[in-house]
Amino acid sequence: MPLGTDRSGRGLDRALVLMLLSTLVTAGCRLVPSADAPARDGWSESRVAERIGEVFPDRESREITVYRTRNYILFSSARGVEPIGRLFEDVHRRFADTFPVPVHGGDLLPVYLFATSDEYRRFYVRHTGVTAEIAGLSIGHAWQDYVATSIPLEQEAIVHHEGVHQLMLARAGYTGGGSWFHEGLAEYFERTVRPAGFEILVGAELRSAGFTLEEIIRQPQLLDPSWGHQSSTRAIRLYALAASFIEFLHRGPHARHFGEFLRVIGEGPPFDPGFVARQVRAIYGLSLADLDQQWRRYWLDGDRQPPVLTAPLPEWPSVDSD
C-alpha cells in the first residue's frame, strides 16, 4: 500500500503544490497532505481535533502532525510520518492480495504514532485499561479501529502485524476465533514479508513434543505475562505455530476452503474451542487430531511451497525522515 508518492510522472509541479500546502494549519495541528488522499474521508476538522485531544492529552495540538493516505489517517507526535503511511498502504494492498476477505469501505483508518515508547505505553494503559505490565511488553497494538505504536519503530514488522489486526477487525468485522486465529493470521502475513528463520523455527517446534493443534486453539492468549520469565519464549513458539497452521490452511491441500474457514471462524464466538472443532469437522470433514497430522506433514515432509513476494517492499524509513 505505498501511498503518498507520485506515480503519475508529474512529480515536480505536484511536489511544489504539496510543499506549499504543507504550511497550512487546521485545528491547530500540522497537516501534511498526501497526493493520493481522497477528497472525502469521513474525518472533519472537528473530529480530527477531538481525536487529537483524546490520544495526545499532554500535548498541544500544534505538536501533532496529521497525514492522510488513501486508506489511513495518521496522527503523530513524532517525525517520519510519510514513510510510515506508505508502509501501511503496502499492508492494505498485500492484505487484499493475500486473504479472501471482503475489506469494506469506510472512513480512513486511524494510526497513532508516538514520539517515545513511554508515551505510547501510557496511551495503551489509559485507553484500553491493560496493566502497565502488559503495556511494558508491547511495542504496538491494534484495538477498535486503530493501530498505535511509536517512532522510530522498534520493528518494521509491527506495521505488518498490527495492520492485519486492524483490517480484520475494523474492515472485515472478524472478532471471532480467539487469540490463535488473530495472531496466527497476523504472524502469517508478517512472515510472508519477513520469512527469515520461520521454516526452521516451525520445523523444530513440530518435531518436538510440544503443542498440539488442539492445545494451541485452547490457549486463551498466546502471550500471557503470568507465565513469568517464559512469557516471551513461549509466545514466540505459539505465534509461529499458529501462523504455520494458517499457512497450511491457505496454501496446503485444503486451500479451496480457506475463505470459508476465515468467514465462519471470524464471524463466530470470540473464544470457543468447541465451536472451532465443530466447524473444522463441517468444513474439512476432519477432526482436529486428523488436521493436526496433515498440518505436520505439510511442513515436515517437503510438500510446502513458501509464499513468494509479488512486489518489493517500500523503502524502510530512517529515524530522521520527516
C-alpha atoms as one frame of an Amber mdcrd trajectory, in Angstrom:
protein
   0.000   0.000   0.000   2.662   2.533  -0.822   0.715   5.785  -0.966   1.730
   9.369  -0.573   4.069   9.079  -3.516   3.687  10.468  -7.004   3.272   7.717
  -9.592   1.939   9.955 -12.344   5.259  11.182 -13.692   4.284  14.798 -12.887
   6.469  14.942  -9.830   7.808  18.473  -9.996   4.620  20.546 -10.162   2.815
  18.297  -7.698   5.744  18.414  -5.301   5.685  22.215  -5.363   1.966  22.288
  -4.637   2.365  19.856  -1.763   5.247  21.866  -0.318   3.043  24.968  -0.237
   0.058  23.116   1.179   2.152  21.596   3.957   2.272  25.003   5.639  -1.479
  25.006   6.234  -2.670  24.839   9.803  -6.095  23.430  10.612  -7.492  22.894
  14.113  -4.086  23.889  15.442  -2.280  20.858  14.045   0.188  20.471  11.177
  -1.446  18.953   8.092   0.751  17.037   5.686  -1.411  16.386   2.610  -0.863
  13.287   0.505  -1.067  13.362  -3.260  -3.236  10.233  -3.140  -5.591  11.264
  -0.347  -9.297  11.003  -1.248 -11.471  14.114  -1.433 -13.807  12.807   1.297
 -12.505  10.723   4.137 -15.009  10.998   6.996 -12.622  12.990   9.191 -13.929
  16.507   9.653 -11.861  19.263  11.222 -13.752  18.907  14.486 -13.389  15.135
  14.531  -9.646  15.413  13.959  -9.334  17.951  16.782 -11.366  15.759  19.126
  -9.251  12.697  18.364  -6.034  14.623  18.970  -7.336  15.614  22.395  -8.221
  12.010  23.239  -4.983  10.442  22.056  -2.461  13.162  22.930  -3.899  14.876
  26.040  -0.468  16.044  27.236   0.462  17.817  24.001  -0.547  20.995  22.242
  -2.468  20.352  19.031   0.194  22.202  17.032   2.667  19.487  18.049   0.646
  16.820  16.238   1.074  16.061  12.547  -1.948  14.717  10.668  -1.242  12.878
   7.425  -3.749  11.232   5.103  -3.237   8.426   2.591  -5.847   6.659   0.507
  -6.904   4.334   3.347  -5.419   5.814   6.524  -5.194   8.945   8.621  -2.029
   9.147  10.722  -1.763  11.220  13.915   1.800  11.666  15.087   3.754  13.405
  17.814   6.949  12.244  16.074   8.773  12.824  12.818   8.798  10.336   9.951
   5.070  10.191   9.226   5.003   9.914   5.433   7.153   6.758   5.086   5.015
   5.060   7.738   1.947   5.971   5.705   3.482   4.215   2.717   4.141   1.128
   4.823   0.513   0.975   5.943  -0.694   1.345   2.375   1.598  -1.538   1.418
  -0.055  -3.628   4.136  -3.502  -2.757   2.782  -2.578  -3.825  -0.749  -0.854
  -7.048   0.326  -3.726  -7.885   2.676  -6.196  -7.697  -0.217  -3.886  -9.908
  -2.309  -3.381 -12.467   0.491  -6.704 -13.016   2.213 -10.030 -13.810   0.506
 -11.759 -11.399   2.837 -14.116  -8.556   1.927 -12.431  -5.329   3.051 -15.386
  -2.990   3.242 -15.038   0.728   2.613 -15.471   3.344   5.281 -13.725   6.222
   6.951  -9.959   6.413   6.836  -8.428   4.065   9.405  -6.579   5.892  12.201
  -2.960   5.241  13.109  -1.389   6.806  16.229   2.360   7.352  16.209   4.089
   8.431  19.406   7.439  10.139  19.796   8.613   7.744  22.534   7.796   4.242
  23.717   6.867   5.670  27.134   4.288   7.976  25.572   2.908   5.026  23.587
   2.649   2.777  26.628   0.927   5.438  28.723  -1.681   5.741  25.974  -2.078
   1.943  25.841  -2.819   1.746  29.564  -5.061   4.819  29.591  -7.091   3.934
  26.526  -7.554   0.156  26.867  -7.239  -0.473  30.595  -4.447  -3.041  30.272
  -1.965  -3.277  33.100   1.374  -1.491  32.999   2.975  -4.948  32.959   1.224
  -5.908  29.732   1.895  -2.499  28.187   5.564  -2.896  29.059   5.727  -5.965
  26.797   4.146  -4.127  23.867   5.713  -2.183  21.008   2.406  -1.706  19.196
  -1.218  -2.779  19.262  -4.456  -2.696  17.294  -7.755  -2.046  19.059 -11.190
  -0.901  17.938 -10.424   0.837  14.620  -6.815   1.979  15.190  -3.182   0.909
  15.297  -0.815   2.551  17.789   2.967   2.380  18.036   5.983   4.656  18.472
   8.520   6.190  16.082  11.208   5.292  15.316   9.615   1.866  15.019  11.370
  -0.753  17.093  10.488  -3.281  14.399   9.206  -2.761  10.871   7.155  -5.929
  11.346   4.849  -4.133  13.776   3.185  -2.359  10.835   2.545  -5.643   9.003
   1.371  -7.463  12.113  -0.886  -4.848  13.698  -2.073  -3.674  10.290  -3.632
  -7.098   9.708  -5.355  -6.991  13.097  -6.788  -3.594  12.217  -8.138  -4.716
   8.846  -9.586  -7.962  10.179 -11.393  -6.137  12.989 -12.325  -2.754  11.550
 -12.882  -3.669   7.903 -13.790  -7.357   7.692 -15.532  -7.269  11.085 -13.964
 -10.572  12.193 -13.950 -10.722  16.005 -14.275 -14.478  16.477 -11.875 -17.364
  16.736  -9.658 -16.412  19.633  -6.037 -15.435  20.070  -4.622 -18.264  17.930
  -6.793 -17.171  14.986  -5.998 -13.456  15.009  -2.351 -13.791  15.998  -1.905
 -16.619  13.523  -3.284 -14.509  10.666  -1.143 -11.502  11.592   2.015 -13.542
  12.130   1.482 -15.455   8.882   1.125 -12.223   6.946   4.194 -10.779   8.641
   6.202 -13.893   7.799   5.278 -13.700   4.105   7.093 -10.359   4.099   9.899
 -11.268   6.508  10.314 -15.070   6.273  13.864 -15.367   7.655  14.123 -18.234
  10.145  10.417 -19.065  10.084  10.667 -22.501   8.446  13.485 -23.547  10.775
  11.554 -22.443  13.871   8.337 -24.164  12.825  10.135 -27.358  11.841  11.906
 -27.561  15.200   8.653 -26.994  17.082   6.689 -29.571  15.102   9.410 -32.182
  15.552   9.460 -31.644  19.306   6.946 -32.973  21.778   5.445 -29.513  22.011
   1.971 -28.128  21.482  -0.742 -29.976  19.622  -3.182 -28.090  17.406  -5.939
 -28.539  19.973  -3.721 -27.138  22.735  -2.949 -24.051  20.636  -6.640 -23.423
  19.957  -7.416 -23.790  23.658  -4.924 -21.088  24.692  -6.964 -18.025  25.802
  -3.949 -15.808  24.995  -0.767 -16.635  23.123   1.101 -14.002  25.135   0.413
 -14.113  28.861   2.583 -12.265  31.443   1.507 -14.784  34.095   3.935 -17.250
  32.513   6.721 -15.206  34.065  10.181 -15.279  32.541   8.993 -17.814  29.951
   6.320 -15.475  28.549   8.281 -14.184  25.566   9.845 -17.514  24.588   6.570
 -19.375  24.841   4.734 -16.675  22.893   7.301 -16.835  20.054   6.696 -20.576
  19.772   2.905 -20.273  19.861   2.770 -17.380  17.388   4.943 -19.313  14.937
   2.834 -22.460  15.253  -0.431 -20.560  14.829   0.986 -18.830  11.743   2.207
 -22.113  10.294  -1.284 -23.574  10.722  -2.821 -20.598   8.907  -0.315 -21.049
   6.073  -1.205 -24.742   5.857  -4.909 -23.895   5.541  -4.158 -21.177   2.969
  -1.612 -22.989   0.802  -1.974 -26.677   1.640  -4.293 -29.390   0.273  -7.431
 -27.698   1.625  -6.716 -24.230   0.205 -10.071 -24.058  -1.606 -11.826 -23.900
   1.783  -9.687 -21.104   3.225 -12.130 -18.270   2.562 -14.995 -20.219   4.110
 -12.875 -21.056   7.145 -11.926 -17.402   7.695 -15.531 -16.245   7.424 -17.042
 -18.928   9.662 -14.418 -18.661  12.399 -14.063 -14.885  12.124 -17.814 -14.344
  12.442 -18.104 -16.911  15.248 -17.731 -16.529  19.024 -14.624 -14.750  20.354
 -13.277 -17.815  22.178 -14.925 -21.213  21.885 -12.589 -24.143  21.125 -15.571
 -26.487  20.832 -17.078 -24.281  18.121 -13.771 -24.331  16.210 -13.598 -28.131
  16.395 -17.163 -28.463  15.090 -16.518 -26.070  12.216 -13.303 -27.890  11.282
 -15.350 -31.070  11.042 -18.066 -29.339   8.998 -15.674 -27.600   6.570 -12.891
 -30.167   6.185 -14.591 -33.409   7.274 -11.767 -33.981   9.744 -11.220 -33.984
  13.476  -8.688 -31.588  14.981  -6.363 -34.551  15.545  -6.568 -35.566  11.869
  -5.993 -31.985  10.701  -3.072 -31.774  13.131  -1.372 -34.698  11.383  -1.881
 -33.178   7.934  -0.518 -29.835   9.150   2.657 -31.532  10.403   3.128 -33.493
   7.169   2.767 -30.289   5.135   5.702 -28.722   6.998   7.890 -31.770   7.626
   7.522 -33.938   4.505   8.810 -31.430   1.950   5.480 -30.514   0.301   5.483
 -26.885   1.406   5.570 -24.132  -1.217   6.698 -20.946   0.574   4.818 -17.735
  -0.249   6.543 -15.505  -2.789   6.531 -11.724  -2.607   4.767 -10.275  -5.642
   6.218  -6.760  -5.233   9.201  -5.165  -3.500   8.765  -3.676  -0.070   8.632
   0.099   0.237  11.778   1.761   1.485  12.210   1.410   5.226  12.012   4.867
   6.832  15.081   6.220   8.561  14.921   7.735  12.032  15.465  11.205  10.620
  12.854  11.015   7.861  10.230  13.730   8.047
